[in-house]
Amino acid sequence: SLVLASGLSACAATVDYGKVPHAQYVADPACNPSGAITRLNADNRLFVATTRLPDCRSDQISLLNFRSNVMRFGRFDAAQDRPDAKGKMKKVVPLGFQSEASWWADLERQARANDGRVLVYVHGFRETFATSSDSTLQIARLAGFNGPVIQYSWPSQGELLGYAVDETNMYWDERNFRRFLQKLAQQPWMKEIGLVSHSMGARLVIPGVEWVDRNTASVDSSNISNIVLVAPDVDRQDFERDIAEEVLAARRVNNGRRITVYVSAKDKALALSRTIHGYPRLGSPYCFDPFEAADLKAKGLPERCYAAKTVYDVPPERSGFTIIDTTGVSRGRTGHSDYLTSAQACRDFQAVMTGAAIPADLRKPTHLAHVFTLIDPPKDQRPGDKEACLIEK
């Protein structure tokens, strides 16, 4: 890991301004509309709020990996294969912008038809708009969510060596995201916000929710209720120290707020992040303290260390914090996206998102009341990953 981290540091991607003045990308009115959506149906339930710089120089609008000084609002659709200028098939995401006022009006109309419920997804490191759009659609399918789905798209580079640039852009985007989330939470018609983040996206979500909680006096921002952090690339100790004061305050938990964290000891991406940052990540049960690991081993327990549960002066009436360890059911080369690739993890994620009862054959309790592991059944009894995860490919 150290060698790989050193290699990444030495070969880190750099951002070149490019050969096109950025103003030219957005000169067409399609990038700055004054009214309703024109390129996609107004009933389209796939919404996007983005700080990526768009390219509106052709009929097919695309989102680049550069920052934009303006947040734009629009709709997108499932990716399609279309020929490029040379006739080569390329995966593109149909996209259209609309004015901010029109966007919020359409969102309200669709949310009211869905009991004031909205689903928001914040992607992580190494994502393009196309890849994060695929994930957004799969999350909506797993959640069985028929209301408006918002993809918050920040300027990730979509490259393995772009980690440092992504981290820089993510911190640059904190103010944009928290203001957007605050406006969303303050809408009088908003009853429930489901908020899902993956990887580095949690570093936007957790500070964003905390900021909204501290700065929303007129309404109770507990309507940001179901927060799911998948493989969060967040400092575990920082999370433990800060989470109780606002995000999981007892009154918010009593009002229905809950946080579910998916972790895996097989997550290679977070193992690398730990090497780079020096301290364990929330999404990895790595034991930084070797004496704690030795103590667990002596007790016959797995050498896995998790974020501690919040300690309250007066405990809430319900539990607001759950950790799900997907190590035993991990799939793929990196173990970084089990919730979209592993049947058991997908089944659990689906139950968390829908509020359904957790199947008895899915979770196994641990020595910690707030931590559960997922059970991988024998191969001949194992549900198919593609079918359980509702993968459409």
N, C-alpha and C positions, 0 to 999 in steps of 0.2 A: 504493500500500500504506500509506503514511504517513497519507494522508487517511482511509482506511478504518480504520486502527488507532486514529486519534484519535476517529473516530466511534464505534467500539466502546467505547473508554474512556469517552466522554461518555454513551453510552446503555447502559452495562453493566447487565445484569439484577441486580435485588436480590431477596433471598429474604425473603418475608413469612411470618410464623409461620402465618398463615391463620386461618380462623374456627372451626376445630375444635380443641379441646385434643388434643395428640398422643397422650395416654394413651387417648383414646376410640377412636382408630384401632386400637389393639392390645388393647383390653379383651376381645374375644371369645377364647375358648380356642383357636380355630383359629390364632391368631397365636402362641400359646405352648404347643404340644402337648407332652404328656409321654411320648408313645410313637411308634408307627410311623406312616407316611404313611397318610392316610385318603382324601384327595381324588383321588389318582392311584395307579396301579398300582405296587406295590413293585418290579416288574421294569423300570419306566421307567428308561432309562439317562441321562436328562438331569437332571443335578444342578445345584443353585444354592446358593451361599453368598453372602449379601448383607448389607450394612450400610445398605441403603435402609430407610426407615420403611414398613412395610406398612399397608394399609388392609383390615381384616378385618370391616368393618361390613356386608358382604353376602356372598352365597354365592360371588361372584367376587372372590377376593383379588387385590389389585393392589399394585404397588410404586411408592411416591411418590418425589419428588426430594429429600425431607428426609433428614437423617441419623437413624440409630437408634443408641441407646446399647447395643444388643444385636445381635450377629451371629446371623442366623437361617439355618436350613438346610432345604432342601426339594427338590422336583422341579418341573419345568415341562414343557410340551409345546409343539408347534408352534402358532403364533398362529391364532386362528379369528375369523371375522366373526360377531359376535353383536349383537342389538338392544339399545340402551340403554333407559333409562326412557321416552324419548320415541319409541321405535321406530326410531331412526336406527341404521344398522349401524355398528359400531365394532370395531376390531381389538383383541382381547384375548388374553392368553397364559394358558392354564390353569396354575394354580399351587397347590401345596399344601405346607404345612410339616410337619416332623416333629421329634422331639427330636434333639438333637445326637448322642447315643449311637446312636440308631436310624439316623441318616443315615450315620455312620461305619461301622456294621455292614453296611448295604446296599452302601455303596461298596466295602468290603472284599470282600464276596461277589461283586460284579460284576467287580472288578478281578482277583481270583484266577482267574475264568473267562476272563480276557483276558490271561493271563501276567503279571499284576501291572502292567499298563499303564493309564495315565489321561491324558486330554487336558484341559488347562485353558485357558480363554480369558478374558482381561482386556480389557474394552472401553476405548475412549478418550472424548474430549470429545464433547459434544452427542449423547448417547445416552439413549434411554428403555429400559426393560426390554424392550419389544416389539422395538425395532430391534436391540438387542444379542442378543436371543434368536434373531432371524432370522440374524444373522451367525454365532452359535454353531452353529446347525444347518448352515449352508452350509460352515463350516470342517470340521465333522465329516464331511460328505459328501465334500469334496475330499480329506480325509485318509484316506478309506476306513476310518474308525475305527468299530469295532463295540463297543467297550468303553464304560465310563462317561465321560461328558463333563461337565466342571464349568464352569459360567459363574460367574465372580466378578463380582458386580454392585455397584458402588459408586455413591453418589448424585450422578450427573451430572444436570444440569438439562434436557438434551435441547433446548437452545436455542442459537442462534448467539451471542446476546449474553450467554450464561451462562458464557463462557470463564473469567473471573476467579473466579466461584463454583465452577466445576468444579475449577479449579486448587487452590483453598482446600480443597475437600472431598477431593481426591485426597491432598494432604499430610496432612490429618486422618486419612485412612484407612490411612496407611503401617503403623502399628503393628498394626492388625487384619490386614492382608494378610500381613505377614511372619510373624506368629504362625500364621496359617492355613497358609501355605506350609511352615513348619517342621514343623508337625504332620503334614502330608501327606508330606513327604519322610522323616520318621522312622518311618513305619509299617513294620513288619517285612515286610509283604507287598508293599510298593511296590518295583517293579523299574525302572520308567521313567515319567517325567513329561514329556509334551510340553507346552510352555508357549508360548502365542501371545498377543501383545499388539498392540493397535492404537493409534497416536497417543499420547495422554497416558497411556494405560495402561502404557507402557514405564517411566514414572516411578514406578510402583508395582513393576513386575517387576524391574528391574535392581537397585535398592537392596534389594528383598526377597530376591532370590537371594543377593546379597552378604552380607546379614545372616545368612541361614540358613547359608551356607558358614562364616562366622566363629563361629557359635554352635551348631553341630551337631557334637558331639565323638563321640557314641556310634556314629553311622553316617556313611558317606561320602555327602554330599548330591549327588554326581555323578549320582545317579539323576534329578536335574533335568537331563535330557540334551539334549533338542532344543528350544532356545530360539529363537523366531522373533519378530523385532521388525519390525512392518509400519508404515512411515511414522512412526517414533518421534519424538515431540515431546520430545526430550531434548537438552540442551546437548552438542554434539559434543565439545568439548574436555574437558568433565567426564567423558564416557564414555571418551575416550582415556586420560585420566590415571588413572582408577580401575579400569578393567576388568581389567588384567593381574594385579593382586595377588591376587584371589580368584576372580572369576567365570570367568575363562579361565586360571586357574593351570595349569601344564603337567600336573600330575598329574590334574586334572579332564578336560583335553582328552584325555589318554591313556586315561582311563576312558570316553571316548565323548561328553563334552559338546561341543556346538557351538552357535554363534550365527550365525543368518542374518538379515541386515538388508536390507529392501526400501526403496529410496530412489527419488525422482523429482525432476528439475529442474522439472517441471510441477506440482508439489504447491503449490497456492495457499494451502492452510491452513497449511502449514509456512513459506511465505514470509511470511505475516502474523505467525505466531508469532515468526519471526526479527526482524521489525520491532518487535514488542512487547518482546521480551527482549534485543535488541541483538546477539546472537551466533547463529551458524548452528546449525541443528538437525541431529541425527544422520541424520534421514530425508531431508535435502535436500543435494544435492551443490554447494551454493552456495560460491563462493570468497570468503571473508571477506578474505583477503590479496590485494590487486589485483596485487601483484608476482608471486605464485604463479600467478595467472590469466594474466598476461602471458607468463610463462615457458612455460606450457602451450601458449598460442597460438603462440608462436615455434617450438615443437617440432611444430606441426601437430596438436596434441591438443585434444580438447574442453575448454572451460574449466569443468571440474567437479572439485571437491575433495571427498575422502572421508575418513572416519575412518581413521587409520593403523592398520596391523596391529600387534598386540601384539609387543613386543620381549622376548625371553627371554634369561636368562643361559645356560640349557640348553634349547634348543628342544624342544617335544614331538614325539612320533613322528608325529603327524598334524596336519592343519590344523583349527583350531577356529573360525575367523572368516571369514565370506564376506559380501560386499556384492553385492546384485543391483540394478542400475540399470534401472528400468522406464520411463524417460523416453520411449524410442522406441515403447513400446506402450501409453502412458497412455490411459485412457478417462475419460469423465465430465467434468463441469464443473470439478471441483476437483483431479483427479489424486491424491486422498488415499486411495483404496481400490482401487488397481489389482489387488490380489491377489484381489479378489472380483468384478471387473468386466471385466478384460482377459483374453482367452483365453490369451495367451502367459504373462502373469503368473500366471494360475490354474494353468496346466500346470506351471510351475516350482515354485510353492508346493506343488502336489500331490506332486511328486517329492520335495521337501524333507521334507514331512510323512510320506510313506510310506517314505522311504529308497530309492526306486527310482533307477535310473541316469538322469541328466539327458539328455533327447533331444539328439542332435547338432545339430538345427536350431534349438535354443532359445537357448543362451547364446553370447555372443561375448566372448573374453578381451580385456582392456585392458592398458595398460602396467603396471598394478598386479596382482600375482599373485592377490590376494584379491578383486578387483573384476571383475564381469562385467556386460555389458549384454545386454538381451533383444532379439532380432531380430524385427522385425515383417515378416512375409512380404507379398508383393503381395496386393492385395485378393482376387484370384481364387483365391489359394491359402491364404487366411487362415481358420483355424477360427472358427466362430461363438462370440462371446463368451458368449452365454447357455448354449449347449450345453457349452462347455469349462469354464465356471465353475459348472456344475450349479445354475443359478438356477431355483428352482421358484416361478414367479409366473404 
